[in-house]
């Protein structure tokens, strides 16, 4: 079976649900029905076929949250092509890496985002560009509105198989070079089934995500399982997040379940007068990426006593893998819970043996919803996907039958729901002629929980101020990856094998950050 079952089910001989039921909207506007989504998928699929896209070809998607995003997602899947889901915050150089590594042949994007790669266009192997949205399109890109004029007939190609690649999502690694995690149709369907079971989704669900659709946490973890169960999915518009606007949509659309990243939940709890009486439809708040501060959990329990607050742990290579339910979260708010249905999770020591209670070790995962490896990286795939288990690189411990995250083996920084690879930022830092050596460590932040602090060693006779360091990073990296603080040292502390002692640097940098608020 393939992901296209979600749209095909409404058009089948024995249809699943009413095809005129609303399937998806942007903040309650620009709505589309299940039947309309099936028609739009076919039009876009046939348009891609007309552009010469074939089975297994890679189609880049560089788009803001929109109906077009969802239609393209299903269209690419329907014809057996592979969607390269691109983070819209990446710089031109970062986009070039992903496009070249994946050998993307057609790139679909919103016009304002496509302009970001205009200086590099001649160096890329992309043969067709398609621009969507209201902004003026580049002259070298086709008009995405033309896709609407393609045939809405069933595409004249066979459906893909479950083991066929469906999506490439790039994730940063310890070397700083992104790797494309390969999602097959089976990977996606396994994720959707587990999510629907654990979250108890049904046709009455009105699910809202506040994240970008290029994130698995928004699309695969929440919106697609809702569509699979014939509920109603709502996405926020990209950029300019405002908790007041989100509250308005919850009230107007009768949202039953919503994803709020930790800093968003804090914003909600700081709003005066927002409680269950104002938002009577709300029954579940989902969050993840970072532990929720105790004051916010207590405030949410007081304001919304009947709302279930659930936290999840996952990664690009394994989707959502553990889940902390409401009751367990009240007892152990710093836990990341138990495995999802059909998932197996264990913690092992360096010999591969399961650890004893409270003993730290590496978190391993297997089961449906786990990706098939890295795109054209056999060595990295063999190291990460070993003995039938995904080796996450995260350190955890087991206590009271629950999993606790103890640290990140890869020194990944988690800022506002985004992963930041220190190695990638460090490579950009030392590219500046005034910086001889550099390391990036996390410091606390009141909004994003943690941000990067650049620890730099200046080259002889060099001088550079903090603003120049950060500006240099912004030329090479997405904004969220850039350090927010800078510390100068004469040399980086290293152990006998030359490895930087980052725990020492964290202690030195910590005073530069600001601790998250603990009271309202």
Backbone torsions as a table, in degrees:
resi	resn	phi	psi	omega
1	UNK	NA	150.6	-179.3
2	UNK	-120.9	168.7	-176.6
3	UNK	-60.9	-26.0	-179.9
4	UNK	-61.9	-10.1	176.3
5	UNK	-55.7	-32.0	-176.5
6	UNK	-60.1	-43.1	179.2
7	UNK	-85.7	-34.8	-177.9
8	UNK	-66.2	-29.0	-175.0
9	UNK	-62.7	-29.1	-179.7
10	UNK	-79.6	-14.3	-177.3
11	UNK	-110.0	4.2	-175.5
12	UNK	-71.5	167.3	176.9
13	UNK	-55.9	-42.0	173.6
14	UNK	-112.1	90.4	-170.8
15	UNK	-68.4	149.9	175.2
16	UNK	-94.7	100.3	177.9
17	UNK	82.8	175.7	-178.0
18	UNK	-80.7	121.7	-179.3
19	UNK	-67.7	-16.4	179.2
20	UNK	-90.8	3.1	177.9
21	UNK	-74.0	141.0	178.8
22	UNK	-65.5	128.8	179.1
23	UNK	-99.2	-44.7	-169.2
24	UNK	-149.9	147.4	173.5
25	UNK	-153.2	161.6	171.4
26	UNK	-98.2	107.1	178.6
27	UNK	51.6	35.1	178.7
28	UNK	84.8	-2.5	177.8
29	UNK	-113.8	173.3	-179.6
30	UNK	48.3	54.8	-176.0
31	UNK	-77.9	154.6	173.7
32	UNK	-143.2	140.4	-179.8
33	UNK	-84.6	170.9	176.4
34	UNK	-62.9	-41.8	177.5
35	UNK	-65.4	-40.9	178.3
36	UNK	-63.9	-36.2	178.6
37	UNK	-66.6	-38.3	177.6
38	UNK	-64.3	-40.3	178.4
39	UNK	-66.7	-45.5	-178.9
40	UNK	-64.3	-38.9	175.8
41	UNK	-57.3	-46.4	-178.4
42	UNK	-64.3	-42.0	179.3
43	UNK	-60.4	-46.4	-178.2
44	UNK	-69.5	-35.9	177.5
45	UNK	-63.6	-45.4	179.0
46	UNK	-66.5	-34.0	176.6
47	UNK	-65.0	-40.2	177.6
48	UNK	-65.9	-39.0	176.3
49	UNK	-61.3	-39.4	178.5
50	UNK	-64.9	-26.0	176.8
51	UNK	-83.5	1.5	177.9
52	UNK	89.3	11.8	178.5
53	UNK	-73.6	127.9	-179.1
54	UNK	-120.2	179.7	-179.5
55	UNK	-57.4	129.8	178.9
56	UNK	84.6	-11.4	177.6
57	UNK	-68.4	149.2	-179.8
58	UNK	-96.2	129.9	178.4
59	UNK	-117.2	116.8	179.2
60	UNK	-76.6	142.3	177.1
61	UNK	-126.3	106.6	-179.8
62	UNK	-118.8	77.9	-168.0
63	UNK	-136.3	151.5	171.1
64	UNK	-77.0	167.1	176.7
65	UNK	-59.0	128.5	-175.4
66	UNK	-170.8	166.7	171.9
67	UNK	-63.4	-37.1	179.3
68	UNK	-59.8	-38.0	179.9
69	UNK	-59.8	-49.4	-177.2
70	UNK	-65.4	-41.8	179.3
71	UNK	-62.7	-42.7	178.5
72	UNK	-65.3	-38.5	178.5
73	UNK	-55.5	-50.6	-178.1
74	UNK	-72.2	-34.3	-179.8
75	UNK	-64.9	-45.6	179.4
76	UNK	-61.8	-43.2	179.1
77	UNK	-64.0	-39.8	-175.7
78	UNK	-61.1	-37.8	-176.3
79	UNK	-92.7	7.8	176.2
80	UNK	79.5	12.0	175.7
81	UNK	-83.3	177.8	-175.7
82	UNK	-119.5	123.3	179.0
83	UNK	-83.7	123.7	174.7
84	UNK	-96.7	98.6	-174.3
85	UNK	-81.9	114.4	-171.9
86	UNK	-106.0	132.8	175.4
87	UNK	-64.9	122.9	-175.4
88	UNK	-71.4	-6.8	-178.2
89	UNK	-95.8	-1.0	-177.8
90	UNK	-73.2	151.6	176.2
91	UNK	-78.9	173.0	178.9
92	UNK	-58.7	-42.9	-179.2
93	UNK	-64.8	-39.4	178.8
94	UNK	-68.2	-38.8	176.9
95	UNK	-65.4	-39.8	179.1
96	UNK	-58.2	-43.5	-179.7
97	UNK	-57.9	-49.5	-177.2
98	UNK	-65.0	-41.2	-179.0
99	UNK	-67.2	-39.3	179.4
100	UNK	-73.4	-41.4	-178.8
101	UNK	-63.6	-40.0	-179.0
102	UNK	-83.0	-11.9	-174.5
103	UNK	54.9	49.4	178.0
104	UNK	-63.0	131.9	-178.3
105	UNK	-99.3	-32.8	178.6
106	UNK	-129.6	132.1	179.7
107	UNK	-117.7	118.3	176.5
108	UNK	-103.8	129.3	-177.9
109	UNK	-157.3	161.3	171.4
110	UNK	-69.5	143.3	-169.8
111	UNK	-54.8	-41.5	-176.9
112	UNK	-68.4	-25.9	178.1
113	UNK	-81.6	-35.8	178.8
114	UNK	-61.8	-31.8	-179.1
115	UNK	-62.2	-21.1	-179.1
116	UNK	-63.9	-29.8	-177.7
117	UNK	-101.3	6.1	-177.8
118	UNK	-54.7	-41.8	180.0
119	UNK	-64.8	-21.0	-176.3
120	UNK	-102.4	-1.7	-169.8
121	UNK	-56.0	-37.8	-178.5
122	UNK	-70.1	-16.5	-178.6
123	UNK	-94.6	-9.3	-175.4
124	UNK	-93.0	158.0	177.8
125	UNK	-90.5	4.4	179.0
126	UNK	-65.3	128.8	-177.8
127	UNK	-99.4	-19.7	178.9
128	UNK	-139.8	137.0	175.1
129	UNK	-119.0	138.7	179.4
130	UNK	-128.4	122.5	-175.2
131	UNK	-104.0	131.7	178.1
132	UNK	-116.6	169.2	174.9
133	UNK	95.3	174.1	-174.8
134	UNK	-81.6	-18.8	-177.9
135	UNK	-67.0	153.7	179.6
136	UNK	-63.2	127.3	-175.6
137	UNK	-82.0	150.2	173.9
138	UNK	-62.5	146.6	-178.3
139	UNK	-63.6	-23.1	-177.9
140	UNK	-87.2	2.4	-179.4
141	UNK	-111.7	145.2	173.8
142	UNK	-70.7	159.3	-179.9
143	UNK	-87.6	117.6	-179.9
144	UNK	-61.1	-23.8	178.5
145	UNK	-61.7	-24.6	178.5
146	UNK	-64.4	-24.3	178.8
147	UNK	-59.9	-30.2	-178.0
148	UNK	-68.6	-17.8	-179.1
149	UNK	-92.1	0.0	177.6
150	UNK	-76.0	167.4	-177.7
151	UNK	-65.8	142.8	175.4
152	UNK	-96.8	12.0	177.6
153	UNK	-71.8	160.1	176.6
154	UNK	-57.0	128.2	-178.9
155	UNK	-56.4	136.3	-174.5
156	UNK	-80.6	45.9	177.2
157	UNK	-136.3	151.4	-179.0
158	UNK	-67.9	155.8	-180.0
159	UNK	-72.0	151.2	178.3
160	UNK	-70.5	164.8	176.2
161	UNK	-94.7	161.0	-176.1
162	UNK	-60.2	-33.5	-177.5
163	UNK	-85.5	-2.3	-179.8
164	UNK	-71.8	142.9	174.2
165	UNK	-60.0	139.5	-179.6
166	UNK	-121.1	-37.4	-175.2
167	UNK	-141.8	143.3	166.9
168	UNK	-113.9	124.8	174.5
169	UNK	-123.3	123.7	-174.6
170	UNK	-85.7	135.0	-178.6
171	UNK	-131.4	142.3	-179.9
172	UNK	-76.6	145.9	178.3
173	UNK	-120.3	-173.9	-176.1
174	UNK	-67.1	-25.3	-179.8
175	UNK	-81.1	-11.6	-177.4
176	UNK	88.8	-6.3	177.4
177	UNK	-95.1	123.2	-179.7
178	UNK	-61.3	152.5	176.0
179	UNK	-127.2	140.4	179.7
180	UNK	-87.3	108.8	175.9
181	UNK	-75.9	129.3	-175.0
182	UNK	-92.7	114.2	172.7
183	UNK	-96.5	123.1	171.1
184	UNK	-89.8	173.0	174.6
185	UNK	-60.5	-37.6	178.8
186	UNK	-65.9	-37.3	176.2
187	UNK	-57.6	-50.2	-177.1
188	UNK	-63.8	-48.0	-178.5
189	UNK	-63.3	-37.3	176.5
190	UNK	-61.8	-40.5	176.7
191	UNK	-63.1	-46.5	-175.6
192	UNK	-63.4	-42.6	-179.2
193	UNK	-63.3	-45.6	179.8
194	UNK	-61.6	-43.2	179.9
195	UNK	-63.4	-45.5	-178.3
196	UNK	-62.7	-38.3	178.7
197	UNK	-66.9	-50.8	-174.5
198	UNK	-68.3	-38.8	-177.5
199	UNK	-87.1	-5.1	178.1
200	UNK	56.1	50.5	-179.1
201	UNK	-77.9	148.5	175.8
202	UNK	-153.5	-172.6	-176.0
203	UNK	-66.1	-18.5	179.0
204	UNK	-85.9	-5.3	-178.3
205	UNK	-70.7	131.9	169.5
206	UNK	-118.2	99.1	-172.3
207	UNK	-98.2	131.6	178.2
208	UNK	-122.9	132.3	173.8
209	UNK	-112.9	143.0	177.2
210	UNK	-104.5	7.7	-177.2
211	UNK	-101.7	168.7	177.7
212	UNK	-75.4	145.6	-177.0
213	UNK	-70.4	-12.9	174.8
214	UNK	-75.2	-11.7	177.5
215	UNK	-88.0	134.8	174.2
216	UNK	-60.9	-31.7	-179.5
217	UNK	-63.7	-23.3	178.1
218	UNK	-93.8	-50.9	-172.7
219	UNK	-83.3	-62.5	-175.3
220	UNK	-71.8	-34.4	-175.3
221	UNK	-79.3	-26.6	-172.8
222	UNK	-128.2	-55.2	-171.7
223	UNK	-72.6	-46.6	-177.9
224	UNK	-65.7	-42.4	175.8
225	UNK	-62.1	-31.5	176.1
226	UNK	-65.7	-43.2	177.4
227	UNK	-65.2	-37.0	178.4
228	UNK	-60.3	-34.2	-179.5
229	UNK	-93.8	6.9	176.3
230	UNK	66.5	32.9	171.1
231	UNK	-87.8	-163.6	-180.0
232	UNK	-117.7	128.9	-176.7
233	UNK	-108.5	137.2	179.8
234	UNK	-130.2	133.3	174.8
235	UNK	-117.4	148.3	173.4
236	UNK	-80.0	158.2	174.3
237	UNK	-70.6	152.1	-178.1
238	UNK	-73.7	138.0	174.7
239	UNK	79.9	157.2	175.2
240	UNK	61.6	44.1	-179.0
241	UNK	-60.1	131.6	176.3
242	UNK	-137.8	120.5	-176.8
243	UNK	-63.9	-30.8	178.6
244	UNK	-62.8	-39.7	179.2
245	UNK	-66.6	-40.1	179.0
246	UNK	-62.5	-43.4	178.4
247	UNK	-59.6	-39.7	178.3
248	UNK	-61.8	-39.4	178.9
249	UNK	-69.4	-41.3	177.8
250	UNK	-55.5	-47.2	-177.8
251	UNK	-67.8	-44.5	-175.2
252	UNK	-72.1	-34.7	-174.3
253	UNK	-100.5	-1.5	-179.8
254	UNK	65.6	40.6	-178.9
255	UNK	-60.4	129.8	178.9
256	UNK	-95.9	-31.0	-175.6
257	UNK	-140.5	141.6	-177.3
258	UNK	-145.0	145.3	173.0
259	UNK	-94.6	123.6	175.2
260	UNK	-129.1	118.8	173.8
261	UNK	-64.9	158.4	-174.2
262	UNK	-48.9	-47.1	-177.3
263	UNK	-66.1	-26.1	176.3
264	UNK	-72.1	-40.0	176.6
265	UNK	-62.1	-38.8	177.6
266	UNK	-62.8	-41.6	177.8
267	UNK	-60.6	-41.9	-179.9
268	UNK	-63.3	-42.8	-177.8
269	UNK	-71.3	-17.6	177.6
270	UNK	-88.6	-8.5	178.5
271	UNK	-77.2	126.5	178.4
272	UNK	-73.1	143.5	172.6
273	UNK	77.5	9.0	179.4
274	UNK	-99.7	114.7	-178.8
275	UNK	-150.8	-170.5	-176.0
276	UNK	-62.6	-30.2	179.0
277	UNK	-67.6	-36.1	178.5
278	UNK	-76.1	-30.5	-177.1
279	UNK	-126.3	69.4	-172.3
280	UNK	-68.9	-21.1	-177.2
281	UNK	-78.9	-20.3	-170.9
282	UNK	-68.9	128.4	179.5
283	UNK	-126.0	-17.5	-178.0
284	UNK	-148.3	137.3	171.8
285	UNK	-120.2	123.7	178.7
286	UNK	-107.3	142.1	-179.9
287	UNK	-147.7	170.9	-179.5
288	UNK	177.3	177.7	179.5
289	UNK	95.5	-39.7	-179.5
290	UNK	-148.1	154.2	176.3
291	UNK	-66.0	143.1	179.9
292	UNK	-84.1	134.5	178.7
293	UNK	-65.9	143.3	-172.3
294	UNK	-58.0	-40.3	-177.2
295	UNK	-60.9	-35.9	-178.8
296	UNK	-71.8	-39.6	176.9
297	UNK	-62.1	-43.4	179.9
298	UNK	-65.5	-40.9	179.0
299	UNK	-65.7	-40.7	179.7
300	UNK	-65.8	-40.1	178.8
301	UNK	-63.4	-37.5	-179.9
302	UNK	-71.2	-42.8	-176.8
303	UNK	-79.1	-34.5	-176.3
304	UNK	-127.7	70.4	-173.1
305	UNK	-63.0	-23.8	-179.0
306	UNK	-96.7	-4.3	-177.6
307	UNK	-85.4	131.0	177.7
308	UNK	-84.0	123.5	178.0
309	UNK	-104.1	119.2	-174.3
310	UNK	-124.5	143.0	179.6
311	UNK	-121.6	145.7	-178.4
312	UNK	-127.8	159.9	174.8
313	UNK	-129.4	131.4	177.8
314	UNK	-161.7	179.1	177.3
315	UNK	-153.5	163.2	-175.0
316	UNK	-55.5	-36.9	-176.3
317	UNK	-75.6	-15.0	-174.9
318	UNK	-139.1	11.2	-178.1
319	UNK	51.7	-159.8	177.7
320	UNK	-69.6	130.0	-173.7
321	UNK	-122.9	-31.7	174.3
322	UNK	-129.9	158.8	-173.6
323	UNK	-144.6	129.2	178.1
324	UNK	-102.3	109.5	-178.8
325	UNK	-75.5	173.9	-171.4
326	UNK	-61.5	-47.7	-176.2
327	UNK	-67.0	-44.8	178.2
328	UNK	-64.4	-34.1	179.1
329	UNK	-66.0	-30.9	177.6
330	UNK	-69.9	-31.9	179.6
331	UNK	-83.3	-38.0	-175.7
332	UNK	-135.1	73.5	-175.6
333	UNK	-63.3	-17.8	-179.9
334	UNK	-93.0	5.5	179.2
335	UNK	-85.5	162.8	172.4
336	UNK	-113.2	13.7	163.6
337	UNK	88.6	-150.4	-177.1
338	UNK	-118.8	165.9	-179.2
339	UNK	-63.6	149.0	170.8
340	UNK	-65.3	161.4	173.4
341	UNK	-53.7	136.9	177.9
342	UNK	74.4	-3.5	178.3
343	UNK	-97.4	144.8	171.6
344	UNK	-115.5	133.8	-179.8
345	UNK	-133.9	134.8	175.5
346	UNK	-144.4	163.4	177.4
347	UNK	-117.7	128.4	-174.7
348	UNK	-127.1	156.8	175.5
349	UNK	-87.9	-173.8	-175.6
350	UNK	-66.6	-18.1	177.5
351	UNK	-90.6	-3.1	179.5
352	UNK	89.0	5.9	179.1
353	UNK	-88.5	146.8	178.4
354	UNK	-62.9	137.8	-177.2
355	UNK	-78.8	159.2	172.6
356	UNK	-78.2	167.7	178.3
357	UNK	-55.6	136.4	177.9
358	UNK	74.6	-5.5	-179.7
359	UNK	-85.7	125.6	-179.9
360	UNK	-73.1	150.4	177.1
361	UNK	-168.4	-178.6	-178.3
362	UNK	-82.8	140.4	178.3
363	UNK	-83.6	126.1	177.4
364	UNK	-117.1	146.0	-175.3
365	UNK	-137.0	144.0	168.4
366	UNK	-152.1	163.4	179.4
367	UNK	126.2	176.8	179.0
368	UNK	-56.1	145.2	-178.3
369	UNK	89.9	1.7	175.3
370	UNK	-93.2	136.0	-174.2
371	UNK	-70.1	167.9	-171.0
372	UNK	-92.6	5.3	-178.6
373	UNK	124.8	-172.4	179.9
374	UNK	-100.7	145.1	-177.4
375	UNK	-63.3	113.8	174.2
376	UNK	53.6	36.5	176.2
377	UNK	-132.3	74.8	-174.2
378	UNK	-62.3	-36.3	-177.8
379	UNK	-69.5	-46.3	178.3
380	UNK	-64.3	-37.3	178.9
381	UNK	-64.1	-44.0	-179.1
382	UNK	-63.4	-36.2	-178.9
383	UNK	-74.5	-36.6	-176.5
384	UNK	-84.5	-39.8	-178.5
385	UNK	-105.3	80.2	-173.2
386	UNK	-114.7	138.8	175.7
387	UNK	56.3	32.7	177.7
388	UNK	81.2	1.8	-179.0
389	UNK	-119.5	147.1	170.7
390	UNK	-86.4	120.1	177.3
391	UNK	-89.4	108.0	-169.3
392	UNK	-75.1	-25.3	-172.6
393	UNK	81.7	-4.8	176.5
394	UNK	-90.6	146.9	-179.9
395	UNK	-101.7	130.8	179.6
396	UNK	-137.0	174.4	173.8
397	UNK	-145.1	155.4	-179.3
398	UNK	-108.7	131.5	178.9
399	UNK	-149.9	132.7	178.2
400	UNK	55.6	35.0	178.5
401	UNK	72.7	13.6	-179.6
402	UNK	-123.6	157.5	177.5
403	UNK	-96.5	136.2	176.8
404	UNK	-122.2	135.7	177.4
405	UNK	-82.9	120.9	-175.3
406	UNK	-101.8	-14.2	-178.8
407	UNK	163.6	176.2	-179.9
408	UNK	-116.1	113.7	-177.4
409	UNK	-57.5	-32.1	-177.1
410	UNK	-89.4	6.3	-179.3
411	UNK	59.9	24.5	179.0
412	UNK	-63.8	140.0	174.7
413	UNK	-99.0	133.9	-179.1
414	UNK	-111.6	108.0	-174.0
415	UNK	-124.9	114.2	178.2
416	UNK	57.2	34.8	179.6
417	UNK	86.9	-1.8	-179.7
418	UNK	-108.4	141.0	174.3
419	UNK	-84.2	136.4	176.2
420	UNK	-124.0	121.8	177.4
421	UNK	-85.5	115.0	178.5
422	UNK	-56.7	-38.1	-177.7
423	UNK	-60.7	-37.1	-179.7
424	UNK	-66.7	-42.2	-179.7
425	UNK	-70.8	-39.4	179.6
426	UNK	-61.7	-37.9	178.1
427	UNK	-62.5	-39.5	177.8
428	UNK	-68.5	-38.6	-178.7
429	UNK	-62.3	-48.6	-175.8
430	UNK	-74.2	-6.3	174.3
431	UNK	-72.7	-16.2	177.5
432	UNK	-78.1	133.0	-175.9
433	UNK	-62.7	-20.7	-179.2
434	UNK	-87.5	-6.6	-176.1
435	UNK	-111.3	116.6	-177.8
436	UNK	-87.4	-31.4	-178.1
437	UNK	-154.0	154.1	-176.3
438	UNK	-158.9	153.4	172.6
439	UNK	-143.2	152.7	178.8
440	UNK	-121.6	128.5	177.2
441	UNK	-132.5	163.5	-178.7
442	UNK	-87.7	141.5	170.1
443	UNK	-128.8	153.8	-177.6
444	UNK	-66.2	149.7	-179.7
445	UNK	-141.2	136.5	-174.7
446	UNK	-66.2	-24.6	-177.9
447	UNK	-103.8	-47.8	-173.7
448	UNK	-97.8	6.5	-179.8
449	UNK	72.2	-47.5	171.5
450	UNK	-149.1	148.7	176.9
451	UNK	-136.5	171.1	-177.2
452	UNK	-85.8	141.7	171.2
453	UNK	-118.9	121.1	179.3
454	UNK	-85.3	121.9	174.4
455	UNK	-103.3	116.2	-171.7
456	UNK	-121.7	149.1	171.8
457	UNK	-113.2	121.3	-176.9
458	UNK	-75.7	147.7	172.3
459	UNK	-68.7	156.4	-179.2
460	UNK	-52.6	130.5	177.1
461	UNK	65.1	13.4	-179.1
462	UNK	-91.6	156.7	175.8
463	UNK	-143.3	139.2	178.9
464	UNK	-158.3	134.8	-179.6
465	UNK	-91.8	170.1	-175.3
466	UNK	-59.2	-44.3	-177.5
467	UNK	-61.1	-37.1	180.0
468	UNK	-69.1	-37.8	176.6
469	UNK	-59.9	-49.2	-177.6
470	UNK	-67.7	-40.2	178.4
471	UNK	-62.3	-39.4	177.1
472	UNK	-60.3	-43.0	179.2
473	UNK	-63.6	-38.5	-178.4
474	UNK	-65.7	-22.2	176.7
475	UNK	-72.6	-21.6	-173.4
476	UNK	-116.7	-16.1	-171.9
477	UNK	-134.1	157.2	171.2
478	UNK	-60.4	149.5	-174.2
479	UNK	-56.4	-39.1	-176.4
480	UNK	-69.1	-17.9	179.6
481	UNK	-84.3	-17.1	-172.9
482	UNK	-74.9	142.6	179.4
483	UNK	-63.6	148.4	176.2
484	UNK	-100.3	-14.7	-179.1
485	UNK	-136.0	156.4	180.0
486	UNK	-134.5	134.4	175.8
487	UNK	-128.8	132.1	178.7
488	UNK	-100.0	135.1	176.7
489	UNK	-134.1	160.4	178.7
490	UNK	-75.3	-32.9	174.7
491	UNK	-158.7	155.2	178.8
492	UNK	-83.3	136.3	177.5
493	UNK	-70.6	132.6	-178.4
494	UNK	-134.8	155.4	175.5
495	UNK	-88.2	-172.7	-175.7
496	UNK	-62.5	-26.2	-179.8
497	UNK	-93.8	5.9	176.1
498	UNK	91.1	1.0	-179.2
499	UNK	-77.5	135.3	179.3
500	UNK	-65.9	132.4	179.4
501	UNK	-85.3	85.1	-172.7
502	UNK	-70.6	-23.9	178.1
503	UNK	-64.9	-32.7	176.4
504	UNK	-69.0	-40.4	-179.6
505	UNK	-67.0	-36.5	179.2
506	UNK	-60.6	-40.4	179.5
507	UNK	-66.0	-37.3	179.7
508	UNK	-72.5	-32.6	-177.7
509	UNK	-85.0	-22.2	-172.6
510	UNK	-51.8	-41.1	179.5
511	UNK	-61.8	-19.7	180.0
512	UNK	-74.7	-26.1	-179.7
513	UNK	-85.5	176.8	177.8
514	UNK	-121.7	129.0	179.6
515	UNK	-66.8	142.4	175.1
516	UNK	-59.9	147.8	179.8
517	UNK	-63.5	144.5	179.1
518	UNK	-113.5	-3.8	176.4
519	UNK	-133.1	155.1	-179.3
520	UNK	-75.4	NA	NA
